[in-house]
Amino acid sequence: MVLTAPGQPLREIWRQQLPLPAAGQVRIRMSACGVCRTDLHIVDGELPWPGHAVVPGHEIVGRIGALGPGVTGLAVGQRVGVPWVGWTCGRCAYCQAGRENLCPQAEFTGWQREGGYADQVLADARHVFALPEGYGDAQAAPLLCAGLIGWRAYTMAGADARRIGLYGFGAAAHLIAQVAHHQGREVHAFTRPGDTAARALALELGAAWAGDSDQPPPVPLDAALLFAPVGALVPKALQAVRPGGIVVCAGIHMSDIPSFPYAWLWGERRLVSVANLTRRDGDEFLRVAATVALQIHTHTYPLDQAPQALDDLRAGRFTGAAVLLGR
């Protein structure tokens, strides 16, 4: 499924031959690919156009069909996952410091590199993950972005954040709520006003409180994680956290943040963003996912129904995560 320009419909095209992996690459037959809000940002033109046609999708689960020259540690037939960060230079100061999420030359799966809305995918072998047992392919797909970005945002809140607010209870929040609950933290879930299904799901997954995002929490929070790309929520989250608390903006795109009184930031409150992920984040989160039996709520679609999946995500027609299934 190919996007030729922002705002245009996805088109299905067919290749005559299987793509051949170059040195350091693997070819993967896609069995499941999550549908992420970042895909919407690309399709809707909210992220810069890369200058070429785009195959979206960066929560890819599949089996390796071929290894390129020089690939070690992976095997044909092995189940692996491909995340958002698809390639990094390995040479810059950020990469050398283990912060490849900030690599200025990074290329991203489903944006600069062809993604998982396809039968076959080429991936940099350095940036694929072995996946934990116990999750089917459709359930494993959301781990690769919703889970990984959610985990990075969660760890940025700090180990001493015992009372955590999650703004936007979608794919990422419904996973991180379970991790936080498992680790003994108190979760407060904020949903779009009137979304009773999302509030019910939050409570089912262990949240101590769930309410509309325009409501204050019943108690001050130690940290607030913003998964909804809504800038107007930032001042609300700052008012919800205690002095010394932190607000973490977890998305790659957000609408403009309105001005707010300095008093809402004062008191050593912090406002930070999450940028992409590192392989260390992936290794850490997938180890957690192997030990915590996460309930992953998915809505599956055939690959050729990717436009419908994106439209349903845009309209908020489901809770949990949307996943495309391979053919």
N, C-alpha and C positions, 0 to 999 in steps of 0.2 A: 504494500500500500504506500503510494508515493504522494507527497505534497509538493506541487510544482511552484506554488507561491502562497504567501500568507492569505488566509481567508478563502482559499479555493478548496473545492472538495477533494478528498483523497481519491486517487486513481489506482486501480489494480493493474499491474503490469506483469508480464511473464518473461523470464529469462530462458534462453535456449539451453544453457549449460550451467552446471553448478559452479559457483565462484571458487577459485583456487586460493588457499591461504598462502600468503607471502611469509617470508622469514619472520618468526616470532608470533605468528598468528595461528588461530584455530578456526575451523569452520564448524558451526553448530546448527543442528536442525532444531528449530524453535518448536517447543511443545506448549509453552504458555508465555504470555507477555503481559505484564500489568499495564493498566492505563492510568497515567499519572496526570496531576494537574499541570505539571510542567509541559506535558504534551499539548495541553490546551493553550498554554502561553505561546508555544511555538506555532501551532495551527492558527491561532487568532492574531498572530503578529505582535504579541506583547514582548517578545524577545527579538533581538536583532536577527535578520535573515542572513544565513551563512553564505549566500551567493550561489547556491546550487540546490537542486531538488533534495528533499529530505524524506527519509524513511523514519518515521517516529518510533518511539518505544525504547525504554531503558530499564525495564525490569524483566529481563529475559531469562527463561529457564529452558534448557534443552540438553541434547546429547551431542558430544563431540563426534563429528563425522570424519574429520581429517586434521592432521597436524602439519603445520608449516615447518620448514627447515629450522633447526635449532631449538625447537620447543621441547622442554623436559618437564617432568613432574606431573604431566597430564596424559591421559590415555584415550584412545578412540573408544567410544561407547560410554565414557564417564559423564554423569550428570553434573552440569555446572550452571552457574548464574553469571550474567553480565549486568553490571550496574551502570549508573549515569556517567561516572568518570571512565572514559574509554581508552585514553592514551595520555601519557605525560612524558616530558622530555627526559627525566631522570638526571639532568645535569644542573639545573638552576639551583639557587640557594634554597628555595622552598622544597624542591624534591630531595635535595641532599639532607635537609633537616627533617624529613618525614612528613612534610606538610604539602604533599603533591596536590592537595585540593586547591592550593593557591598558585599552582604552576601557570605562568602567563601564557604558555604555549599549549595548555591542555586542550584536548579534543573530547567532546561529549557524545556519548551514544545517543542516537536518535536526534541529533542536531548537526554537529559537524561530521559525525560518522553514522553510517547506516545503522538503523536500529532494528527492533524486534517485531515490527508490524510486517513480517516477512517469513517465508518458509525456511530460509537459510540465512545465517548471519556470520560475518567474519568479525573476529574479536582479537584484540591484543592479549596474548596468553598471560601477560603479567597482571592483567586487570580482570581476570575471571576468578570466581570463587567456587570451591567445592561446597555443596549444600548439605545441611543436616538431614539425616533420615527422619522419618516421622511426619513429613509434610509432602502431600502430593504436589504435582507440578503447579497446579493452579494456586494452591495455598502458599507455595514457596515464592511465587513471583513477587507479591507485595513486600516480601522481606528485603528485596534488593534496592528499593528506594524509600518507600514509606517506612520500612524498618530501619534502614541504614541512616537516612537523614534524621528520622525521629530519634534514633539512638545518639547521634552526634549532638542534637539539640538537648537531649535529656542529660548527657554527660556535662554539657556546658553549664547546666543549672547548678552543678556542684553536688558533692556527696552529702553536704549538710542541709540541702533543701528537702525538708521532710513534707512540706505541704505545697503541692504543685498544681497549677492551673493549666489546662489544655484548652486553647481557643481554636475551634474548628475540629469537630469530632468526626474526622473522615478516616482514610486509610492509615495514615501515620499515627494519629492519636489513639485509634482503637487498639493498636499494637503496643504503644508505649504505656498506655494506661495499665495494661496487664503486667508489663515488666515492673512498673512503679509499684503496683499493688503487691506483686510477688515479693518485692524488696522491702515491704513494710511502710511505704510512703502513702500519704493521704492525697487522693486525686480529686480534683474539682474540674468538671467538664463543662465547657461553654459551647453551646450550639447556636446555629442561626435561629433567630426568633421563630417560635412555633414548630420547630422540628422535634416533635414528641418522639419519633422513632429513634433519632440519634440519642436523645436523653435517656430513653429506656435502654438502649444498647450500652451506654456508658455505665449506668447503674448495674446492669447485668454483668459487666466485665470488672466490677469492683470499685467504681467511683463512689466516694463518700457523699458527693453532691453533684447534681447536674442541673443546669439552668440556661436561660437564654444569654447570649453574649452581651446584651445590653443591660444585664443585671450585675450588681456587685456580688462577690462571693460572700458567704456567711461569716468568714473569718479572713484575716489578712494572709496572703500567700507568701511563701519563701521565694517562689519562682513562677513565672508564667511562660509557657511555650506557645508561640503563635504559629499555627499551621494554616490558618485561613489567610489568604493574600489580601487582607483588608486593612489598609493603613489606619483607618479610624479606630481599629481595636488597640493600637499601640497606646494612646493616652488612657484608655480604659484599663489596660493591663498594668500600666504604671501606677494608677490609682489603687489597683487591687493588691500590689505587693507591698510588703512591709519595708521600712527603712533597711537598707543593706541588701534588699532583694534584687532579683535580676529578671529582665524580660528578654527572651530569646526569640528572634524572628527567624523562622526556619525555612522560609520559601526562597526561591530564586527570583521571584518577582512579587511586588506588592504595590497596590495603589498608593497614591501619595499620602503621607502621614500629615494630618492637620496640625497646625500649631497648637501648643498647649503651655500652660504656665510652668515656669521653671520649678515652682514649688512641688510639682508632681514628680520631678526627677530628683530634686534635692533629697538629702538624707542618704547619700551614697547609693542610691538606686542605680542600676546599670542597665543599659540598653545595648544589645549586641545582635549580630547576625550570624547565621550559619552559611558557609560557602562550600557546597559540594561535600565530598567525603574523602577519607583516606583509606588505604587498604587495611590499616590498623583498625579503623572503625569497623570495617567489614568483618575482620577476623573476630573482634571482640563481640559484636552483636550476634554473629552466627553461632558463637559458642554459647551465648545466653539463650538463643532460640533453641539450641539443642537440649538445654536443661529445663527450660520453662515451656510447658505445653501450651503454646499460644493458640487461642481460638481465632482463626483468621476467617473473617466474613467476606466472601467473594460473590460477585455477580459475573457470570461467564458469558462470553459472546463468541461466535465463530469469527475467525480472522476477517472475513469480508464484511462483518458488521462493525468494524472499527469506527466508522462515522457515527453510528447509533450509540456506541459506548461513550464516545466523546461528548455527544449531545446530552446523554443521560447524566454524565458527570457534571457538565456545565450547568444543568438544571437542578442538580441535587436530588435526583430521583431515587437514590438508593443510599443505604448506609454501608460502610465497609469499603471494599476495593473492587474495581472492575478489572477483569482479566480476559484477554483474548486467548483463544485456544488454537493450537496449530492443527494443520490438516494431516 
